Structure formats: C-alpha cells, structure tokens
Amino acid sequence: MFKALASALLALNLTTTQPQINNSPFGLSGNADVAIKMGLPWSYTWMPTAQSIEHLKSNKINTFIVVGHIMDGVPTHKYDKNTGNPINTTVPFSEIAKIASKPENKGMYWAIGNEPDQRIFFTPYEYAEYYKKYTDEILKYDNTAKISFGGLALPKYPYSTYETNNKKTNYKTFIRNGKVYVYVNGKLTNKEGILLDSIHRYREGPCKDQKEGQCKFDTKNVTYINKDLVETITVNGKYWNFVTSNLWGNSKWEGIYLDSIERYKNGPCKDQPKNNCHFDSRNLTLNKGKLIESITANGKYWLFYKEQLWGGSKPEGIELKTVKRYKEGPCKHAVNTNNICTFDTRTVTKQNGNIVEIVTRGNKYWKFIFEGENTNKVKEKQEGTVQELTPGVSCHTCKIEDLTFHQTIGEQKFKSLTSHRDFTKIKNTLNNNDNERQLFKDNAWLHTFIEYYKIKYNKYPQIDWINIHNYPDQTNYGNAGTDTDLAINEATQQIKSIKRYLSYKGMQSKPIWITEFSLLGETCGPQYDSNQNANQNAEYFEDCNEKATTLPYNQVEYMEKIIKVYKQEGITRWFWFLGGEDRSYRGKNNSSDIFYGWDKTQNKEAINKLGQKYLDLYKQ
C-alpha cells in the first residue's frame, strides 16, 4: 500500500511538471502583449523563438508555434545543397531544435508556414515536401508534438488559384470619375465600373485621404519587373507599388513622396512644391531589353533607365510641343495660356512587336505605332474619339483620367495545380459523383496536398489538428461588413465546407482551430503611438471605438455572432486577428485590429468597445 501511495504521489508530481493547457477557446493572433494585458489564455505570434515562448509561458499564455515561411516575397521551397534544410524561411529551421528539445515545450502545437493555399509560389506538391521536412525535424526532438498545416486561407476559388498556363490574357483599364472600368481580352467586365476606394489596396493606400467615392489617381502603370506584375500608382505627391493586393518593394501604405527619389527630385519634381509633385503620365516599357521609364509633367517629358537619364533626355525636361508627332497631333490646338501642352493620359505599350503610344486629351485620342522598338520612326498614326477607346461605357464628358494596358502570361512562379503528372490520379479520388466533385472543387488544394503526400511518401501526413483562417470572402473586395448577416453566412459556409471534407476523409474527430478571424474592417486613426500627444491618441481612440460598432464595418456585432457559430459548429479554439496594435500592419490602424487606445476622459490607455466585447465573451 505504501508503495502504491508513493507511486501515486510520484505520478502526481510528474503530472504537475508537464505543460498545463488552458482549455478556453479564446485567443488572439498577431499580438501576444495584448493577450497578456487582457488576461486571455491563448495567443500566437509571428517568428517565435525559444525565448519568446518562455516569455509567453511566464505570463500564463498558451501558444502554438508557427514555423517555416510566413510572409510573401521570396520562393519558399528552396533547400540548402549540403544539409537539405529549408532556406529563405522567416523562422530559421535551426530554431526548431531550440524550442522542441526543451522538456517544458513537449506536446506543443506546431503549424508549418502560413496560408500555404494562398501563396502563389507554393503548390500543394511543393508544400508536401516542405511539410515533411518540418514534421520530421519537430518529431526528432518531440514525438508528442501536435502538428498541422499553416492556417488555410480557404480562398473562394482554390481550384483556379493555381490554374495558370502559357495563355496570354490582355487587360485594358481606364479610370473616370472615381471608377475603374476593366476589359479582359476586349470584353468589358462591368459597364457600371468599380469604385476605386472599394478596392482594398487602393482604399488603404492612394485613396486613403481622398473623399469617399471620389478617388483619383495622377498615374497608374502595370508592368512586369523581375517576373512580378507590379502596379504603380501616383497621386498627391506620392507613389505606391503593389503586386496583387500586397505592397511591393519598399512601398508603404501611407505612400512615399516622389521628390524623395533622386531622379524625380532633380527632374520632373524640381520646379514643383515640396512633397506635392504631380505627374501627368508615367510608363514603364521594355525597349531593346531595357526597362525605360517615361514621365510627362507640366508640358515636358523625361526618359530614365534606372536612375539615369536616357535617350537624349535632359534634367530640365523636353517640351512636348517640340516633338513633331505631338506638335502635329495632341499639341496642335492644345497649348494653354502659358503656352504649355499637357496630356490627360499617355500610355505606352507593345502590340504585335511594335511599341504603341496612345495620348488622350479631352474627348480625342492619338495613336502612334512605331517600327518595332524604334521610337524615332512612326509607321502609322490613328486619331479618333475617346469613346472609341471605351466601348460599352456611356459618357457625357468622355474625358478619361487613366488608360492602362497590360498582359499576363502564366509563368514559372504561378505553377499550375493541374499540370502535375499525378493531378488526374488525385482528382479521380474525389470524382465519383456530383457531391464528391463539389468537395474537390471546394477543397482542391488541401486534398491535393494530402493525397500527393501519400503518393510521394507512401503514407498520409501527420495532421493532429485542423488550422484554418476564417474571413468572409467579400473582405478581399473591400465590401466586408456591409451586411453583417451576409458576412456571417459566408464565414459559416467556409467552416461547413471543410467539415464536410474532413468527414469524407475520416478526419472529423480532429480538433478545428480558427487561428485568424475578423472582418478586416476599415481603417481608423490617426494611429496610436506612445510618442504622439494625447490629443492625437484620443482622436484615434474615439474614431476606432466608433467604427467598431457602426456600419459598414460593425465589428462588435460580427464578433458576437460568429463566435456563437463557432460554438454551434464545435470549433475547438479561435483567435481574433489583431494585426494593427503594433502599428506596422497595413500602414494605419484598422477597426478590427484595435482593442486599446488613449481615453482622454480618463487620461490613460483604455480598452475600447471591441476589446471589451471580446473580453466579456471570454469571461461568460
């Protein structure tokens, strides 16, 4: 009996030294310090280290560990030639041993990467190899570790996300009165146009400080730079670079002043007010293998190759009215009272191997087709009305503010889901009836990853828990929250779809964690900063507090309703996405990102309505 008691005490002692898991489902993603401040039990942070995990545990915060590549920008599936270990990772591969080998970290939860189904350079075939390397490394140090894929973004069209090939798709867009009109292969996609500030990247960037529904650009250009399809916007003295919906290069959500760039400062911006430089047009065009930048402003033009003037261009610019084709065309009757010729738009593109230039002014256009890439030799001229350039769109004053042409071509980084030799075999595992075909369409990336792993390694991947991100689809198009019930329905359908798939695969008993959810609402500000004065921080607090509960982004209502859905659907754990508290996400704070601010009535930092709602729901 004594031995039995001793054994029981020993067992009890051993049990108390193991990691204690708080079973509450509430957590925060993106900012562990706020979780600590609120007394929430769960969080996860980017780029974990052994030290950061120790810090969380000392503050009674449970966490799961995100390793591998979690950011856009570089290919993820590169491996060291000598060790075979992944490189180009945001979290170093070597950090796994430091974390997993610690006794107090045994049995922890791990996620491999972030949103792999949304990463255009990560096909499920490549991810299978990546997943195995990380899984093997983690299990080498902790065979009790619980592993999952990186949080799935569950894009609405996951099958077509990777459906690319060598087909050329031609785009033409023009802007008029705050709307953009898009033609795909000559066909107008929306005759009513799309409000510029309804598009997320524009709303958060160049349209940010403009009147709602009245956003304007000075210039817009789309071109390939080092295989990235880069869109550049200039307006209000600043520029922005984007690839898809993300900032590109050194761009910032608040923009970068044009006159901070040396070639602009000494050229087209030289005689313009500081921090208020405007271009009339800007184009990037390949000419004999060189990417040439051409700018018009204040009746002059400049040509640059990289940082240097090019093609006889001068620091002070060359007057447009001195160029023969302009003198005889758009400048013939178009000089103003200061004897300056300006254009509404100027577009340079390539068609059938020839450089083509289109200039618009008022309701007229002039088109110049050059011989190949020889811009000194015009072989054909055309002239007509702007209405001819914009078929299908009615107008009273047909003047346009931008005209852009670009072409997309399937290339190596956009690797196809369907082109792999095992794709047909994998697809046929879910192809027996309409229900299975729908399951495959809705879960193509995940199913392909799982089945290809089985083909390649003769076993299924170890998946101990299901890791998803849950955002309403309209978030991606700038309309999130315009109808809270619609947003709830869309987020709910994502959950139901993956649950149907898990049930089909016999994985229905695996716990589902929603490691990111919110509405990604509109921005509010000015952004909080401890170095700002109290009045600025009070303005931030009041503005974000108000926008958390008002349409079109009623975050509080959405939060309460979607958590009720999670409980009904048996979700194990959920993490509100708090990306803005560190003031580095999307440039300015976002109404879904803010839980704290400076309350001038109390003269101290205080929790806002959104944060208080989450805390109240946790404590219920």
N, C-alpha and C positions, 0 to 999 in steps of 0.2 A: 504493500500500500504506500509506504514511504517513497519507494522508487517511482511508483505511478504518479504520486504527487509532485516529486522532483521533476519528473519528465514533463508533467503538465505545466509547471512553473517555467521550466526551460523553454518549452514550446511557446508559452505566453510571452516570454521575454524576447524570443526570436521574432515573434509576430510583430511586436511593437517597434522593432527596428526597421521593418520594411516600410517602403513609401506608403503614406496614407493618402488615399484617393478620396477627394470630396465628391460625392455623388450628385451634387447640384448640377443642373443642366446649364446654368448661366455662365457665360464668359464674354470676354472682349478680345477682338483681334486687332492687332496693329499698335496697341499702346498698353504695355503692362503697368506702367506707372499709374495710369488712370484706374486700372483694375485694383491696384493696391490701395489707392486713395479711396475708392468706393467700397472696399472690403469684399469685392467679388472673388469667387473661388477659382476661376479659370481664366487663363489668358494664353495667347501665343504671340511671339514677337518674331520679327524678321532677323535673320542672321544670328542665330543663337550661338553662344559659346558655353563652355563648362562653367565659367564664372557667372554669366548672365542667368543660367538655370539655377545656380546656387543662390543667387540674389533673389530670384522669384520664390524659391522654397523657403528662404529665411523670412519672407513676408507672407508665408502661408498661401502662396499662389501655386496651383497646379498648372501644368503646361504640357502641350505636346510640341514636338521638335520638328521644325521644317528644315530639311537639308537638301543639298543639291542646288540646282539653278532656279531662282525665283523671280528674276527680272528679265525684261526684254533687252535685246541689243546685240547679243552675240550667239552663235550656234552653241547648243548645249551638249551635243553628243560627241564631243571631242575627248580623246583619251591620250594619256602620256604613253609615248612609244616604249619606254622602258618598264614602267610599272603597270600599265594598263588602267591606271586610275583616271577617273574623270577629271578634266581640267575645265577652265572657263566657268567655274562654279562660284556662285555668290557666297555660299558657305563652303569653305575648304573641305575636301574629302578627309583630310587628316584630323579634322575636328571630331569626327565620329568616335574615334578611339578614346579621345579625352573625355567625351561625355558618357559613352556606353560602358566604359570599363569601371566607372565609379559604382560601388555597391549601392549607394543611395539612389542611383538612377536606374536600377534594374526594373524591368517591366514597364518602362515608359512607352508612350505613344509616339510614333515617328511618321512623318509624311515625306514622300520623295518628290521634291520640287513643288511647283505651284501652277495650277491651272494648265496642265500639260495638253489638254484638249483644245486650249485656246492659243497655244504657242505655234505660230505658223511654221517654225522651223523644227517642230517636234512631231513627227508622225508616230502613230502607235507602235510601229515596227521598231523605230529607233528607241522609243521610250521603254520597250520591253527589255532591251539590253541594259539601258541605263538603270531601270528599276532593279534588275537582278544584281548589278554591281553594288548598289547601295544596300539592298537587302542582305546580301552575303556579308558585307562589311559590318553591318549592325549586328547580325546574328553571331558573328565571330566573337564579339565581346559580350553579347547578352542574348541568350537563346530564349529569353522570356519576353523580349521586346514585342510590341504590338505595332504592326506596320500597315500603312495604307498608301495609296497613290496621292499625289498632290491634289488639293481641292479642285474638283472638276468644275469648270465654269458653266458647263451644260449649255453651250450656245444653241440658239433655236434651230439652226440648220447644221448640226455637227457633221452630217454626211457630206455636205457640199463645202464645208470649211476647207477641206483638203482636195476638193475636186478641181484640180488645175491641170493644164496640159499646155501644149505649144500654140493653142489658138490665140489669135490676136483679137483683142476687144478694143474698139475705138470709142472714146468718150469725148463729148463736146459739152461744155457747160457755159452758160452766160448768167450774169447777175443783173437784176433790175429791181429797184425799189425794195431792197432788203430781202429779196428772194433769189434762190439759185434754181436754174432750170437745167435738167440733165438729159442728154441724148446718149443712148447706148447703141452703137452700130447704126446710127442715123435715126433711131426711133425715140421720140420724146417719151420720157417715163412718167411725167406728171405735168399736165398743162397748167395746173394752178401754181406750180412752183413750190419750193420748200423754204420756209423762213430760215435765214442763216442762223439766227440765235436759237433755233430749235435743235441745232446740231451740236452735240456735246462739246467737241473740241473748239468750236467757234464760240459757244456760249461761255466757256471757261477761259477763253483766250481773247482773240481780237474783238469780240462783241461785248466783252465784259462791262466796259464803261460806256456803252452806247445805249440809246433809248430802245426799249423793248420793241421788237418788230421792225426796227428801222436801222439795222446794222448795215454798214457799208465797208467795203474794202477799197484801198487805193489800187492794189495789185494782187493778183493770185496767179501762181505758176505751179505746174506739176511736171516733174521730170525725174528720170532715174539718176541717182547718184550712188555709185558703188553698189549697184543692184538693189538699192532701196528706192521705192517710189515715193519721192519727197514732195510734199505740198508746202509752198511758202506763201505766206500772207503778209502784206504790209499795210499799215493804216495808223494814223495818229502818231507818226514818227517812230513806229516800232515795227519789228518783224517777228514772225513765228514760223517754225518749221515743224511739220507733222509727218509721221508715217502712220497710215490708217488713223486711229483715234489717239495716238500717243505722240508726245513731244519727241523731237528728233534732234540729235546732236547736242549742242549746248543750250538749246531753246528753253525758255521759261514760260510758265503760264501767264505771267504778267507782261511778257514781251521783252525784247531787248532793243534799245534805242539804235536806230540806223546810224546816227552820227557817232556812235561808239566804234564803228567799223572803219578802219583807217582809209580804205579806198573810197568809201562813201563820204567820209569826213572831208577829204581833200578833193572830192569830185562833185557829185550831184547835190550833196548836203552843204557845200561850202558857203553858199550865199543864202542859206535858209536859217530860220531861228533855231537856236539850240534846243535839242530834244523835240523838235517839231518838223522834221524833214519829211517831205512827201515825194513819192514817185508817181508819175503818170502811168508808166508801164515798166514791167521787169520780166525778162525772159531768159531762160537757160536753154541753149541749143547746142547739140553736137555739131562741130564743124571741123572736118578733117581730123577726127579723133580727139578734139579739144572741146571741153565744155565751156562755151562762151556765154558770158552774162552781158545782156544789153539792157540799158536803162534809159528811159526818157523822163525828163523833168524840166519844167519851166522853159519849154521850147527848145531844149537841147538833148543830145544823146551822148552816151558813154558806152564803150565796149571794154570789158575786162576779161582776162584769162587768169584765173586765180586772183591774186592781189594786184596784178599789173595791168596797166592799160594795154589795149590790143587793137590791131588793125588800123593804126593811124589815129586812134582816138587821142584826145587832148585832156589835160587835167581840168580845164575850164569848160569842156564840152564842145560840141559842134552843133550849130544851129540847124534845126530840122529843115527850115525853109531854104537852106543852101543845098540840100540833097536833091538831085534832079527829079527823081521819081515822086518825091513829096512836093516839090515846087510845082510840078505839073498836075499833081493829084490832090491829096488832102490839104495841102497848104495853099492851094491856088487862090481860094477865096476865104481862107480861114484864119488869117492873122488877126489878133485883137488890137485894141487901141495902142498897146505898147509894141506893136509890130512883132509879136511873138506868135508862132504857130504851135498849138498844143493838140494832142490827140485825146479822145475819150478812152480808147483802148488800142493797144498794138500787140499783136500776137505773132510769134514766130514758131513754126512747127515744120515737120517734114512730111511730105506726101509723095509717094512713088519715087523716092530717092532724091527729090528736089526740096530745097529749103523754100518754104512758102511764108510770106508775110502778109498779114491782114491788119489794116488800120481802119478804125471807125471814128467817125466824128458826126454828132447829131444823128440823123437818120440815114447816113450814107456809109458805105464801106468801099475800100480799095484793096484789091488783092494783087500781090506781086509774086509771080512764080519765077524762081531763079534757075539757071542752068546748073543742076547738081548742087554743089555747095559753094559755087562761085556767086557771092552776093554782090558782085560788081556787074553782073550780067543778067538783066531781066529778060526772060524769053517770052513771057506772057503777062498781060495785065487784064484785070477784070474790075468792073465798077458796078455797084448796084445799091439797093436799099438794105438797111439793117434787117428789115422784115424778112428778106430772103435768107438771111443767116439764121433766123429764129423761127422756122416754120412751126405752125401749130399753136403759137402763143400770140394771142391778140394784144394789141397795144394802142394807146392813144398817142403818147410821145414815145417813139420806139428807140430812143437812145438807150444804150446799154453801158454798164459800168465795168464789165469784165467779160472777156471771151477767152476760153481756155480749151486747148485740145491736148489729149494725151492718149497713149495706147498702152495697154497692159499685155504682157506676154507671160505665160507660165514659165517659170524659171526654177533653178535648182533648189532654192530655199523654200519654195512653195511645193513641196513634194506631195505627190498625189496619194490619197488613200487607196485609190482603185488600181494603181499601176503596178503594185507589188504582185509577184508571181503567186503568192498564197491568198490573194484577196478573194478570188472566186470560191476557193475551198472554205474560207472563213465565212463568207456571206451565205453560202449554202447551208451552214449550220443553223441559220435562222431564216429559212426561205420556204417553209413547207405550206404556209397558209398566210392569209392577209394579216392575221394577228401577229405572227412571227415577223413578217416583213415590216410591220409598223414598229415592232420592238427594235429591230435592227436599225431602221431609219432614225429612231429617237435616241439610240444608244450606240451608234456605229463606232465611235472612237473607243469607248470602253470595251465593247465586245471584241473589236479587232485586237486591242491590246491583250486582253485575257486569252483569246484563242491563239493568237500568234505566239505568245509566250509558251503556250502548251506545245505548239508545233516545234518551236526552236529548242526548248529545254526538256521536252517530254514530261512536263508536269505543269500544273497551274501555279500562278504566282501566289505567294503568301499574302493574303489580304485579310487582315484581322478586324478592320473596321472600315466603314464607308465614309469618305471625306468629300463633301460637296459644298459649293458656294451657291447661294440661292438668291438671285436677283430677278425681279420682273424683267421680261425681255425688253419692254419699252424703255428701260433705263438706257440702253445703248443708243437710243434715237432721240434722247432729250425730252421725252414725254412722261417720265416716271411720276406717278402720284397724281396725275390729272384726274384719275378716277381710282380711289383707294381700293374699291372692291375689285376693279379690273386687275390692279396690281396684285392683290391677294390671290385672285384666281390664277393668274399666270405663274406666280411663285408656287402655288399649290400644285398645279399641273406638272411642274418640273419634278416635284417630290414624288407624286403618284407615278409618273413615268419611270423613274429609276427604281421605285419599289416594285413595279410590275416586272422590270427586267431582273432584279435581284431574286424575285420569287421564281421566275423561269429558270434561273441558274442555280437554284437551291441555296441561295445566299441570304434568304430573308431573315435569318436569325442574327445576322451580323449587325452590330450597332451602327446607326447612321448619325454622323456628326455634321452639323451645318457650321462650318468653320468661318464663314462670312455670310452675313445678311444685312441688308438695309435697303433704302430706296436710292441711295446716291443722289440726294436732292440738290437743290440749287445752292449756289454759294452765298455766303453772308459775311459781313465784315464791317470795318476793317479787321484783319486777322489779329488774334490775340498775341501779344508779345510782352514779356515782362519788362522790356526796355521802353515800351511805349508809355505815354502818360495815361493817367486814369480815365480821362475823358474819352480817349480813343478806345480803350479797352471796355469802357461802359457802353459805348456805341456798338461795339462788336457783340457784347453780351445781349443787349436788348434786341438787336437785329436778328441774331441767330435764334434767340429764345422765341421771338415772334414767328419766324419762318419754320420753326419746328412743328407748329400747330396750325398753320394756315395752308390752304391750297395755293398752288398746285402740288405742294410737297408736304402733306400732313404726316410727318414722321411719327408723331406720337400715336396717332390712330393706327397707322400701318404696323408699328411695333407691337401694339397690344393685340391686334387681330391676327398677325402672322404667328406670334408665339402661341396663341390659342390653337392655331392649325398644327403647329409642331407637336403640341401635347396630344392632339387628336390622332396624329399620324404616327405617334410612338417614336419621335425623334429623341435620341439619347442626350444630345448636348448641342447648344447653339451659341454662336459668338457674334455679337453685333460688330459690324466693321467700323472701326474708329480710326480713320486714316488721317484726320486733319489736326488732331491735337498737337502734333509735333511741328505743325506749320510748314511741312515740307511736301505735302501731298496735294497735287492739283493747284499749286501756287497759292490759292487763298482757301480759307476755311469753307467747308461745305456743311449745310444744315444737318446732314446725317452724321457728320464727323465730330460734332461738338457736344460735350457733356458739361464743360466748365467755362466760366468767364468771369469778368470783373463786374461785380454788382455795386454800383455807385451808392445805392441806398444803404448798403452795409459797409461800404468802403473796403471790400475784401473779395477774394476769389470765392465764387459760389457755384453750386450745381444748377444747371438750367432745367427746363421742363422735360426735355428729352432724357437727360441723365437721371432725373428724379423718377420718371416713369419706369425706366429700366430697373432702378434700384427698388422701387415699390413692387414691381412684378417679381423680382428675385426674392424679396422678403415675404411674399404672400405664402 
